[in-house]
């Protein structure tokens, strides 16, 4: 899905900063290898913040997968 640009946000299911902290660095590293570091960083910073702020987010242009 990431290769096809169908994912806009990388998130965690962490519910507590001390018991299960939301560490996304490994996910960002993997995503960077797929879509580039700039887009991967946006997926954990400015895009989630835009959602929190109720702002419109810019969608990535989907890339069709060849069979």
N, CA, C and O atoms as CSV, one atom per row, in Angstrom:
chain,resi,resn,atom,element,x,y,z
A,1,UNK,N,N,0.820,-1.195,0.000
A,1,UNK,CA,C,0.000,0.000,0.000
A,1,UNK,C,C,0.864,1.259,0.000
A,1,UNK,O,O,0.531,2.256,-0.641
A,2,UNK,N,N,1.970,1.199,0.723
A,2,UNK,CA,C,2.848,2.366,0.768
A,2,UNK,C,C,3.496,2.614,-0.592
A,2,UNK,O,O,3.620,3.759,-1.027
A,3,UNK,N,N,3.907,1.541,-1.258
A,3,UNK,CA,C,4.500,1.681,-2.582
A,3,UNK,C,C,3.531,2.331,-3.561
A,3,UNK,O,O,3.953,3.031,-4.482
A,4,UNK,N,N,2.247,2.104,-3.368
A,4,UNK,CA,C,1.230,2.667,-4.250
A,4,UNK,C,C,0.729,4.024,-3.759
A,4,UNK,O,O,-0.190,4.600,-4.341
A,5,UNK,N,N,1.333,4.528,-2.694
A,5,UNK,CA,C,0.984,5.831,-2.104
A,5,UNK,C,C,-0.464,5.871,-1.610
A,5,UNK,O,O,-1.151,6.881,-1.763
A,6,UNK,N,N,-0.919,4.767,-1.019
A,6,UNK,CA,C,-2.268,4.682,-0.482
A,6,UNK,C,C,-2.302,4.903,1.027
A,6,UNK,O,O,-3.361,4.805,1.647
A,7,UNK,N,N,-1.145,5.200,1.617
A,7,UNK,CA,C,-1.027,5.434,3.057
A,7,UNK,C,C,-0.556,6.869,3.255
A,7,UNK,O,O,0.393,7.306,2.602
A,8,UNK,N,N,-1.211,7.608,4.153
A,8,UNK,CA,C,-0.815,8.988,4.404
A,8,UNK,C,C,-0.195,9.209,5.778
A,8,UNK,O,O,0.528,10.186,5.977
A,9,UNK,N,N,-0.467,8.317,6.730
A,9,UNK,CA,C,-0.009,8.520,8.103
A,9,UNK,C,C,0.599,7.233,8.647
A,9,UNK,O,O,0.076,6.142,8.421
A,10,UNK,N,N,1.710,7.373,9.368
A,10,UNK,CA,C,2.289,6.277,10.135
A,10,UNK,C,C,1.950,6.575,11.587
A,10,UNK,O,O,2.239,7.662,12.088
A,11,UNK,N,N,1.336,5.608,12.261
A,11,UNK,CA,C,0.904,5.825,13.638
A,11,UNK,C,C,1.250,4.618,14.499
A,11,UNK,O,O,1.744,3.605,14.003
A,12,UNK,N,N,0.992,4.740,15.761
A,12,UNK,CA,C,1.251,3.684,16.729
A,12,UNK,C,C,-0.022,3.407,17.509
A,12,UNK,O,O,-0.897,4.266,17.611
A,13,UNK,N,N,-0.121,2.218,18.053
A,13,UNK,CA,C,-1.263,1.914,18.918
A,13,UNK,C,C,-0.910,2.151,20.386
A,13,UNK,O,O,-1.611,1.675,21.279
A,14,UNK,N,N,0.163,2.877,20.633
A,14,UNK,CA,C,0.584,3.163,22.007
A,14,UNK,C,C,-0.491,3.972,22.727
A,14,UNK,O,O,-1.077,4.900,22.169
A,15,UNK,N,N,-0.730,3.597,23.974
A,15,UNK,CA,C,-1.755,4.277,24.757
A,15,UNK,C,C,-1.176,4.992,25.975
A,15,UNK,O,O,-1.879,5.730,26.665
A,16,UNK,N,N,0.092,4.770,26.226
A,16,UNK,CA,C,0.707,5.316,27.423
A,16,UNK,C,C,2.170,5.608,27.123
A,16,UNK,O,O,2.882,4.736,26.624
A,17,UNK,N,N,2.624,6.802,27.414
A,17,UNK,CA,C,3.996,7.183,27.064
A,17,UNK,C,C,5.057,6.477,27.907
A,17,UNK,O,O,6.221,6.440,27.508
A,18,UNK,N,N,4.693,5.921,29.052
A,18,UNK,CA,C,5.701,5.235,29.864
A,18,UNK,C,C,5.670,3.720,29.686
A,18,UNK,O,O,6.726,3.089,29.644
A,19,UNK,N,N,4.495,3.127,29.581
A,19,UNK,CA,C,4.387,1.672,29.452
A,19,UNK,C,C,4.544,1.199,27.998
A,19,UNK,O,O,5.207,0.192,27.749
A,20,UNK,N,N,3.951,1.905,27.055
A,20,UNK,CA,C,4.019,1.546,25.635
A,20,UNK,C,C,4.246,2.824,24.821
A,20,UNK,O,O,3.320,3.331,24.189
A,21,UNK,N,N,5.464,3.337,24.837
A,21,UNK,CA,C,5.714,4.617,24.156
A,21,UNK,C,C,5.585,4.496,22.635
A,21,UNK,O,O,5.907,3.459,22.054
A,22,UNK,N,N,5.114,5.561,22.007
A,22,UNK,CA,C,4.940,5.555,20.555
A,22,UNK,C,C,6.260,5.800,19.825
A,22,UNK,O,O,6.546,6.927,19.418
A,23,UNK,N,N,7.051,4.764,19.662
A,23,UNK,CA,C,8.340,4.884,18.976
A,23,UNK,C,C,8.133,4.534,17.505
A,23,UNK,O,O,7.853,3.385,17.164
A,24,UNK,N,N,8.272,5.530,16.645
A,24,UNK,CA,C,7.999,5.346,15.226
A,24,UNK,C,C,9.252,5.350,14.364
A,24,UNK,O,O,9.157,5.268,13.139
A,25,UNK,N,N,10.423,5.444,14.981
A,25,UNK,CA,C,11.659,5.580,14.206
A,25,UNK,C,C,11.913,4.390,13.285
A,25,UNK,O,O,12.381,4.576,12.162
A,26,UNK,N,N,11.616,3.187,13.731
A,26,UNK,CA,C,11.826,2.015,12.866
A,26,UNK,C,C,10.872,2.059,11.666
A,26,UNK,O,O,11.272,1.753,10.543
A,27,UNK,N,N,9.626,2.437,11.903
A,27,UNK,CA,C,8.651,2.539,10.814
A,27,UNK,C,C,9.060,3.612,9.813
A,27,UNK,O,O,8.915,3.426,8.605
A,28,UNK,N,N,9.569,4.730,10.309
A,28,UNK,CA,C,10.020,5.804,9.422
A,28,UNK,C,C,11.202,5.336,8.585
A,28,UNK,O,O,11.291,5.666,7.403
A,29,UNK,N,N,12.105,4.577,9.179
A,29,UNK,CA,C,13.263,4.062,8.444
A,29,UNK,C,C,12.814,3.134,7.308
A,29,UNK,O,O,13.307,3.237,6.185
A,30,UNK,N,N,11.888,2.240,7.606
A,30,UNK,CA,C,11.383,1.323,6.586
A,30,UNK,C,C,10.640,2.105,5.504
A,30,UNK,O,O,10.840,1.865,4.313
A,31,UNK,N,N,9.793,3.032,5.916
A,31,UNK,CA,C,9.045,3.840,4.951
A,31,UNK,C,C,9.982,4.673,4.086
A,31,UNK,O,O,9.731,4.852,2.894
A,32,UNK,N,N,11.050,5.179,4.670
A,32,UNK,CA,C,12.019,5.981,3.911
A,32,UNK,C,C,12.621,5.196,2.759
A,32,UNK,O,O,12.862,5.739,1.681
A,33,UNK,N,N,12.860,3.919,2.996
A,33,UNK,CA,C,13.416,3.074,1.940
A,33,UNK,C,C,12.412,2.861,0.805
A,33,UNK,O,O,12.805,2.584,-0.328
A,34,UNK,N,N,11.139,2.987,1.105
A,34,UNK,CA,C,10.094,2.762,0.111
A,34,UNK,C,C,9.709,4.047,-0.606
A,34,UNK,O,O,9.600,4.065,-1.832
A,35,UNK,N,N,9.503,5.121,0.147
A,35,UNK,CA,C,8.961,6.352,-0.445
A,35,UNK,C,C,9.868,7.567,-0.311
A,35,UNK,O,O,9.533,8.646,-0.801
A,36,UNK,N,N,11.003,7.407,0.343
A,36,UNK,CA,C,11.914,8.529,0.542
A,36,UNK,C,C,11.747,9.130,1.924
A,36,UNK,O,O,10.662,9.101,2.505
A,37,UNK,N,N,12.827,9.671,2.435
A,37,UNK,CA,C,12.830,10.163,3.821
A,37,UNK,C,C,11.929,11.368,4.043
A,37,UNK,O,O,11.313,11.483,5.102
A,38,UNK,N,N,11.839,12.263,3.076
A,38,UNK,CA,C,11.000,13.452,3.243
A,38,UNK,C,C,9.533,13.080,3.414
A,38,UNK,O,O,8.876,13.573,4.331
A,39,UNK,N,N,9.014,12.221,2.548
A,39,UNK,CA,C,7.611,11.798,2.663
A,39,UNK,C,C,7.390,11.003,3.946
A,39,UNK,O,O,6.371,11.179,4.615
A,40,UNK,N,N,8.327,10.135,4.294
A,40,UNK,CA,C,8.186,9.330,5.511
A,40,UNK,C,C,8.134,10.218,6.747
A,40,UNK,O,O,7.317,9.982,7.637
A,41,UNK,N,N,8.979,11.221,6.818
A,41,UNK,CA,C,8.976,12.145,7.962
A,41,UNK,C,C,7.661,12.913,8.045
A,41,UNK,O,O,7.133,13.122,9.137
A,42,UNK,N,N,7.133,13.330,6.904
A,42,UNK,CA,C,5.850,14.043,6.886
A,42,UNK,C,C,4.725,13.166,7.430
A,42,UNK,O,O,3.766,13.669,8.015
A,43,UNK,N,N,4.849,11.846,7.234
A,43,UNK,CA,C,3.804,10.915,7.666
A,43,UNK,C,C,3.734,10.765,9.184
A,43,UNK,O,O,2.760,10.219,9.702
A,44,UNK,N,N,4.744,11.240,9.900
A,44,UNK,CA,C,4.729,11.184,11.366
A,44,UNK,C,C,4.778,12.574,11.999
A,44,UNK,O,O,4.775,12.698,13.224
A,45,UNK,N,N,4.823,13.615,11.173
A,45,UNK,CA,C,4.915,14.972,11.731
A,45,UNK,C,C,3.791,15.868,11.206
A,45,UNK,O,O,2.748,16.002,11.846
A,46,UNK,N,N,4.004,16.471,10.055
A,46,UNK,CA,C,3.070,17.495,9.580
A,46,UNK,C,C,1.710,16.953,9.159
A,46,UNK,O,O,0.703,17.639,9.337
A,47,UNK,N,N,1.650,15.752,8.609
A,47,UNK,CA,C,0.349,15.221,8.189
A,47,UNK,C,C,-0.532,14.887,9.398
A,47,UNK,O,O,-1.690,15.304,9.431
A,48,UNK,N,N,-0.023,14.147,10.393
A,48,UNK,CA,C,-0.866,13.926,11.576
A,48,UNK,C,C,-1.254,15.230,12.283
A,48,UNK,O,O,-2.366,15.347,12.798
A,49,UNK,N,N,-0.347,16.202,12.310
A,49,UNK,CA,C,-0.671,17.490,12.946
A,49,UNK,C,C,-1.789,18.191,12.191
A,49,UNK,O,O,-2.660,18.806,12.806
A,50,UNK,N,N,-1.775,18.108,10.876
A,50,UNK,CA,C,-2.844,18.713,10.073
A,50,UNK,C,C,-4.192,18.063,10.404
A,50,UNK,O,O,-5.208,18.753,10.487
A,51,UNK,N,N,-4.206,16.758,10.590
A,51,UNK,CA,C,-5.445,16.059,10.956
A,51,UNK,C,C,-5.930,16.550,12.321
A,51,UNK,O,O,-7.114,16.838,12.491
A,52,UNK,N,N,-5.023,16.646,13.289
A,52,UNK,CA,C,-5.385,17.140,14.624
A,52,UNK,C,C,-5.943,18.548,14.542
A,52,UNK,O,O,-6.901,18.887,15.236
A,53,UNK,N,N,-5.336,19.372,13.687
A,53,UNK,CA,C,-5.758,20.765,13.545
A,53,UNK,C,C,-7.002,20.930,12.675
A,53,UNK,O,O,-7.499,22.043,12.505
A,54,UNK,N,N,-7.505,19.826,12.125
A,54,UNK,CA,C,-8.691,19.892,11.270
A,54,UNK,C,C,-8.423,20.482,9.903
A,54,UNK,O,O,-9.339,20.964,9.237
A,55,UNK,N,N,-7.163,20.445,9.480
A,55,UNK,CA,C,-6.791,20.995,8.179
A,55,UNK,C,C,-6.853,19.907,7.114
A,55,UNK,O,O,-6.752,18.717,7.411
A,56,UNK,N,N,-7.015,20.327,5.911
A,56,UNK,CA,C,-7.021,19.403,4.779
A,56,UNK,C,C,-5.593,18.897,4.551
A,56,UNK,O,O,-4.638,19.674,4.587
A,57,UNK,N,N,-5.459,17.601,4.318
A,57,UNK,CA,C,-4.130,17.070,4.037
A,57,UNK,C,C,-3.987,16.820,2.547
A,57,UNK,O,O,-4.939,16.462,1.854
A,58,UNK,N,N,-2.782,17.018,2.090
A,58,UNK,CA,C,-2.473,16.779,0.682
A,58,UNK,C,C,-2.300,15.280,0.487
A,58,UNK,O,O,-1.466,14.655,1.142
A,59,UNK,N,N,-3.082,14.709,-0.407
A,59,UNK,CA,C,-2.957,13.288,-0.696
A,59,UNK,C,C,-1.799,13.042,-1.637
A,59,UNK,O,O,-1.519,13.853,-2.520
A,60,UNK,N,N,-1.126,11.920,-1.445
A,60,UNK,CA,C,-0.103,11.507,-2.378
A,60,UNK,C,C,-0.801,11.037,-3.649
A,60,UNK,O,O,-1.923,10.534,-3.586
A,61,UNK,N,N,-0.169,11.188,-4.768
A,61,UNK,CA,C,-0.729,10.677,-6.018
A,61,UNK,C,C,-0.528,9.169,-6.055
A,61,UNK,O,O,0.610,8.701,-6.005
A,62,UNK,N,N,-1.636,8.380,-6.146
A,62,UNK,CA,C,-1.493,6.937,-6.180
A,62,UNK,C,C,-0.651,6.458,-7.362
A,62,UNK,O,O,-0.668,7.052,-8.440
A,63,UNK,N,N,0.075,5.382,-7.134
A,63,UNK,CA,C,0.884,4.766,-8.166
A,63,UNK,C,C,0.292,3.392,-8.421
A,63,UNK,O,O,0.223,2.565,-7.512
A,64,UNK,N,N,-0.131,3.144,-9.642
A,64,UNK,CA,C,-0.718,1.848,-9.966
A,64,UNK,C,C,0.338,0.766,-9.991
A,64,UNK,O,O,1.448,0.965,-10.486
A,65,UNK,N,N,-0.026,-0.381,-9.450
A,65,UNK,CA,C,0.873,-1.519,-9.407
A,65,UNK,C,C,0.706,-2.307,-10.702
A,65,UNK,O,O,-0.411,-2.564,-11.152
A,66,UNK,N,N,1.829,-2.681,-11.285
A,66,UNK,CA,C,1.784,-3.508,-12.486
A,66,UNK,C,C,1.696,-4.957,-12.079
A,66,UNK,O,O,2.354,-5.380,-11.128
A,67,UNK,N,N,0.885,-5.729,-12.793
A,67,UNK,CA,C,0.738,-7.160,-12.478
A,67,UNK,C,C,1.771,-7.984,-13.189
A,67,UNK,O,O,1.796,-9.206,-13.039
